[in-house]
Amino acid sequence: MSSVHQPVPEPTLVFRQTHLSRLPVQLNVLLFASYAEALGAPSIALTLGEGASVADVLAAIRALAPGRGLPPALVAVNQEYASPEHLVAQGDEVAIIPPVAGG
């Protein structure tokens, strides 16, 4: 009886490739108005995976304050407004700027 030997991928190698593609990215997130109130701080340190976008930053911030109904916000990365698709990088400063009302 002949058997066909299929090579088995080495799990360690697969883990290393996955790990290297998602290195942690540390960000300083500045919070204003309702976001600062909801999280109880004017800024937080946030760590996301490499390849994270502005939309991912907002999702992570909203997850830290569930049920608070945080409003849509403009986002600036390194003092320039950024779209939700903009990718963030290690050490970026991200500002979450919700609409404000005044009178």
C-alpha positions as CSV (number, residue, x, y, z in Angstrom):
1,M,0.0,0.0,0.0
2,S,1.5,3.3,-1.0
3,S,0.7,6.5,0.8
4,V,1.1,10.1,-0.4
5,H,3.0,12.2,2.0
6,Q,1.7,15.8,2.1
7,P,4.0,18.4,3.6
8,V,2.7,20.0,6.7
9,P,3.2,23.7,7.0
10,E,5.4,24.6,10.0
11,P,3.1,26.4,12.5
12,T,5.9,28.6,13.9
13,L,6.6,30.0,10.5
14,V,2.9,30.9,9.9
15,F,2.8,32.6,13.3
16,R,5.9,34.6,12.6
17,Q,4.5,35.8,9.3
18,T,1.2,36.8,10.9
19,H,2.9,38.5,13.8
20,L,5.2,40.5,11.6
21,S,2.3,41.8,9.4
22,R,0.4,43.2,12.4
23,L,3.1,44.9,14.6
24,P,1.6,47.1,17.2
25,V,1.2,50.8,16.4
26,Q,1.1,53.1,19.5
27,L,-0.8,56.4,19.1
28,N,-1.4,59.4,21.3
29,V,-5.1,60.3,20.9
30,L,-6.3,63.7,21.9
31,L,-10.0,63.8,23.0
32,F,-12.2,66.9,22.9
33,A,-15.7,67.8,24.2
34,S,-18.0,64.7,24.5
35,Y,-15.2,62.3,23.8
36,A,-13.1,63.6,26.7
37,E,-16.1,63.5,28.9
38,A,-17.0,60.0,28.0
39,L,-13.5,58.6,28.6
40,G,-12.7,60.9,31.6
41,A,-9.5,62.2,30.1
42,P,-8.2,64.7,27.6
43,S,-6.0,62.1,26.0
44,I,-5.2,58.4,25.9
45,A,-2.5,56.1,24.6
46,L,-3.9,53.6,22.1
47,T,-2.3,50.6,20.6
48,L,-3.7,49.1,17.4
49,G,-2.3,46.8,14.7
50,E,-0.2,47.9,11.8
51,G,-2.4,49.0,8.9
52,A,-5.0,50.5,11.2
53,S,-7.0,53.4,9.8
54,V,-8.6,56.5,11.2
55,A,-11.9,54.5,11.1
56,D,-10.2,51.8,13.3
57,V,-9.1,54.5,15.8
58,L,-12.7,55.8,16.1
59,A,-14.1,52.3,16.5
60,A,-11.6,51.6,19.3
61,I,-12.3,54.8,21.1
62,R,-16.1,54.2,20.9
63,A,-15.6,50.7,22.2
64,L,-14.0,52.2,25.3
65,A,-17.2,54.1,26.0
66,P,-20.0,51.7,25.1
67,G,-23.6,53.1,25.3
68,R,-22.4,56.7,25.4
69,G,-23.8,57.6,21.9
70,L,-20.8,59.5,20.9
71,P,-21.4,61.8,17.9
72,P,-19.6,61.6,14.6
73,A,-16.3,63.4,14.7
74,L,-13.7,65.0,12.5
75,V,-10.2,63.5,13.0
76,A,-6.8,65.1,12.5
77,V,-3.6,63.1,12.3
78,N,-0.5,65.1,13.1
79,Q,-2.5,68.3,13.0
80,E,-4.0,67.7,9.5
81,Y,-7.6,66.6,8.9
82,A,-7.7,62.9,7.7
83,S,-10.3,60.7,6.0
84,P,-11.6,57.5,7.6
85,E,-9.4,55.5,5.2
86,H,-6.2,57.3,6.2
87,L,-3.7,54.9,7.7
88,V,-2.1,55.8,11.0
89,A,1.5,55.1,11.9
90,Q,3.7,54.5,14.9
91,G,3.8,57.7,17.1
92,D,1.1,59.6,15.3
93,E,-0.9,62.1,17.2
94,V,-4.6,61.7,16.5
95,A,-7.2,64.3,17.5
96,I,-10.9,63.4,17.8
97,I,-12.9,66.6,17.3
98,P,-16.7,66.2,17.7
99,P,-19.1,69.0,16.6
100,V,-19.6,71.7,19.2
101,A,-22.5,73.9,19.8
102,G,-22.4,77.3,21.3
103,G,-24.4,80.4,21.6
